[in-house]
């Protein structure tokens, strides 16, 4: 098991010192990282706690999952490894297809009209 734990559903007033004190009841805590909002500098509601060993992390997970802290039941799970950030926003799109450039407002003549919306005939005929 990973010695790093994810702690979620934290109340807004919790501090790193509060989390260190809570998790130190189970065993030695090496790091506490409370995630803050960059603009307001308030807690985002989750943190990462690193325990000294994997065994202590497992004991903390069993002891503190659904623990009531500040009127909320906190969630303690094993932290997943961080995901690799994508460099470009366009990486999620299929760029292998060449795009067809059209003049402003012209329709593509190769596309047929949808059968769901048939072409209306002139009523005066």
N, C-alpha and C positions, 0 to 999 in steps of 0.2 A: 504494500500500500504506500501511496505517496504521503510524505510527512506534511505536505501543504494542504490546508483545508479551506474550503469556501464557506463563508458564514453570510447568510442572507436574511432578509426581512428584519433588518436592524432598525430600531427607532432612531429618529433624527438626532436626538441629543447624546447618542453614545459616542465615546471617545476611544482612542487607541489604548489609553490607560485602563479603561473599563474592560475592554476585551482581553488585554494582557492579564488583568487580575482574575477574570473569569476563567480563562483557559489555564492559568498557572495553578489552579486548584487540582487539575488533572495531572499536570507534569510541566516540565521545562519548556518554555516558549522561546523560540529563537527570533522570530520576527512577527510583527503585526502590521498589516498594510490596510488602513481604512481608506476606501476610495471616496474622494471628494469631488463635488461638482466644480469644474474650473472657474466658473463665473461667480457663483454664490459662496463657494468654499464651505458648503454644507455637505453632510454625509449623503451619498447616493443610495444608502440602504444596504450595502454589502461590503465585505472585507475579506482579506485573506490572512490566515493565521498559519505560521509554520511552526510545527512542534519539533522537538529535538530528535525524536526517532519515529519510525513508522508505527511502532507499537503504541506509543503515547498518542499519536494521531488517531489510531483506531479506538483507543479508550476514550479520547475526547469526543469523537464522533458518537459513540454509544451513550456517553453520559450527558452530552449537551444538545443533541438534536431534539427539537421541540421544547427547549428550555425557555421559560418565560423571562424575558428581559425587557423592562420598561413597558410592560403591558402588551408585548408582542411575543409570539412564539418564534424563536429564531430557527433557521434551517442550517444544519451543518452537514456538508457533504465533502467528498474528496474532490480537490480542485483538479480540473482538467488542464492539460498543457495549453499555453496560449496559441491561438490560431495565427497563421501567417496572414498579414495584411496584404490586400491586393493593391498593386500600384496604380492601376488605371481603372476608371469607372467603366470603360468599354470592355474590360476583360470578360464581363458576363454576357456580352452580345456576340453573335456570330458575325465576325468580320470577314470571313472567307468569301462570302457572296459579294460580287461587285454591285454597287448601287447604281441605279439608272438616274441620271440627272435629267430633269425636265425643265422646260421653260415655265415661268410662273403661271400657274393656273391651268395648264394644259393637262388633259387626262391621258393616260396611257391607252392607246388604241388597241393594244393586244389583249387587254383584260376584257372579258365579257361581262355583261350586266348580270347581276345576281338574279336567279330565277325566283327568289323570294319577293323581289320588287320588279315585276315585269314593266316594260315600257308602256306608257299610256298611249292610246291612239287618239287621234284628234276626234272630238265628238261631232264636229260639223260635217264630216264626210258621210 
